[in-house]
């Protein structure tokens, strides 16, 4: 989340994790074109790499042409590439636990899993087994979370002094710790109490975060979206049991796509029998998992996409542009993107009754083009 005195802009942050040599840094390079070093040996990513990527949205170009906008501002995603984890990372093995702290602030974790055979690319455990790899990473994340809870439990114990609120927190912390000790992820911890949920959320536990599995396959498995790949099938089964998302990707192909312009990219994807790139798949999975949508604003100066949570009401959506918009919200003039495009102009859409005046209870929908009216 970036904040200045004018506006609050939501930037989705995704942390990319995985064992060494599963294609993690290759994927990061192709998604961000940031050039993180990629090599056929563990720990080639020594520092976390960060790249900010625009969210592809075909609607922006068409809307901009309609308004003859001076600039287009897409929504963006921030990717954080974390050094390859190995068994024992939480206890200092490999590059140790230091890098896990870099993903505590992300909104979701992208877990790259190797689902291809290649004798020329060494696997850190000697063979390809995606479920074993997932378990290895999950255990390291669990151990890291347990350390966080141990420190929090000790601190809470010291401050207890008959404080009922802290006593309740301590009970939750101990129950969570026992849950993790059993080898379970924090997100499978059952609670329906809103206050408990808010408290657990504030702990920033890694295993509480939503996960998207990137099943990295060879080029031949891309055309059927990994349907004939038994490794991918195992990952999909595991993901369905844990409420996670999966998308199939070939990191090597993504790297090639990253070097092409838009027209070449389209042709290259068509030749492969694909309709979207890995980046587009990942963004779609991220938006679904995190419950996000985009509404649009347009005018002569700028056409822009704004990322909000599903269920956001008009005043709060306005607040993403400027706090004054929310504070002084009067109404929102709303038209569906496609309706506006079909009509050709905003006045024409208005004449047909397609521009609606919505109040404070209106729930913004994906693809709404909105003009906010406010007074402060």
Buried (B, 14 or more C-beta within 10 A) or exposed (E): EEEEEEBBBBEBBBBBBBBBBBBBBBBBBBBBEBEBEBEEEBEBBEEBBBBEBBBBBEBBBBBBEBBEBEEBBBBBBBBBBBBBBBBBBBEEEBBBBEBBBBBBEBBBBBBBBBBBEEEEEEBBBEEBBBEEBBBBBBBBBBBBBBEBBEEBBEEBEEEEEEEEEBEBBBEBBEEBBEBBEEEBBBBBBEEEEEEBEEBBEEBBBBBBBBBBBBBBBBEEBBEEBBEEBEBBBBBBEBBEEBEBBBBBBBBBBBBEBBEBEEEEBEEBBEEBEBEEBBBBBBBEBBBEBBEBBBBBBBBEEBBBBBBBEBEBBBBBBBBBBBBBBBEBBBBBBBBBBEBBBEBEEBEEBBEEEBBBEBEEEBEBEBBBBBBBEBEE
